[in-house]
Amino acid sequence: MRGWRDLSVVARALLRHAVVSLLALAGIGVVAGAICIHLVQDAALRQASRDGDGIARRVVAPFLTDGVYEGEIDSQVALDRRVRARLVDGTIQRIKVWSADGVIVYSDDPREIGLRYPLAPDDRAVLASGGTDADVSDLTKSENRLDRGFGESLEVYAGVRDTRGRPVLVETYFTATRLHADESALLFRIVPVILGAVVLVGLMLVPLAFGLARRIARHERERHAMVRLAAEASTVERRRVAGELHDGVIQDLAGVGYALTALDGQLAGLEGTSAPDAGGCRTGTGDVRGVLQRVQHLVHEDVLALRELTSVPYADAAVGATDPVRALHVAAEEIRRSGTPVEADLGALPALSGPHREALVRAGREALRNAATHAPGAPVRMTLAPHRRGVVLSVTDSGPGYRIGSAPGPLEGCMGLALLSDTVETIGGRLTVMSAPGRGTTVRLLLPLPQ
């Protein structure tokens, strides 16, 4: 069974390692792909800028004469013939020439010649500086309504001067086919290498993950064994103390009670007589018997309380260890008989170990007794329900409450909750007490599910 548990822990750890590795692989692949696309696009735009600048300076600018502006057929045909010779290879989709006032002076689509559109600020900057500006085309602009059939393109603006020295803007559209081809080529070359390296590193880490998982499983098994031994030692110690109390203090108190009873009987035979006290006065036997009977009653109550206390470990073992819900109902009924109303809402429990079941019963009994002692007659509500991490037991009274930190602690003899908290912590649980003046008190126990 232990080997199967270890295997289960190792298998879960390796599965987590595989899932994390796959997520890392996917993330690295996405990042690597995005970087590759950015690099290819940046390189394509730089190349398009150089090509667009060359076309503007060597193909278009030398033929931008006054005749082109004035609509002379020969000048326009000469420029058009020059441009269309450059469009033959299919890498260029369109060439436009813009004047400084936003008029399309020339386009290989005659429908656009003479149209006027406002120039964007970055286009005006290129027009003034004579540089270039390249980007992926935005075909949603109104000036591109006749260009939308091209699809995605690389759009280059180049600022040059015509034959008269006037600044013009040459706009060239390059196809994105080469861009996408370069992107695909780089992705298929670089990304597999990166992913392969990540997979190799992940496989190299598998033995390390396996060893760590085995070590964690061993430590977890040892921790549970220590918890179990601590709980068993606590139970053994409680029973040892109960035995010593039963054989020592309880027997002595019982003997004192018998002696007091005998002394009371002797005093009963002297009823009506009196004895001198330290001041020379006479004290009646009835007064002495009254004091004696009160002491006898206190001794009797202490004997009963100690006997009940020493029977708790065995009651826990006999009832709580097998059915903690029934044991808590019994504890609630005992408190009801003392005059404190108790409402118990106890649900079904998942499988719990013996120390967990015993801790539930002890916590419920201690909290109920504290409520009956410090808030006598105040209604008490006890709930027990499963929790996503274990089970939760809660005991709440509507008594006067108190300020946390001001209540008597172990040094004042109030050790019940302190001892119980120590026991609960040894099995991984947590006991908390919440209270405030005028708001009652809540004792809450959270026990984790046993692994």
Secondary structure, 3 states (H helix, E strand, C coil): CHHHHHHHHHHHHHHHHHHHHHHHHHHHHHHHHHHHHHHHHHHHHHHHHHHHHHHHHHHHHHHCCHHHHHCCHHHHHHHHHHHHHHHCCCCEEEEEEECCCCEEEEECCHHHCCCECCCCHHHHHHHHHCCEEEEECCCCCHHHCCCHHHCCEEEEEEEEECCCCCEEEEEEEEECHHHHHHHHHHHHHHHHHHHHHHHHHHHHHHHHHHHHHHHHHHHHHHHHHHHHHHHHHHHHHHHHHHHHHHHCHHHHHHHHHHHHHHHHHHHHHCCCCEEECCCCCEEEHHHHHHHHHHHHHHHHHHHHHHHHHHHHHHHHHHHHCCCHHHHHHHHHHHHHHCCCCEEEEECCCCCCCHHHHHHHHHHHHHHHHHHHHHCCCCCEEEEEEEECCEEEEEEEECCCCCCCCCCCCHHHCCCHHHHHHHHHHHCCCEEEEEECCCCCEEEEEEEECCC
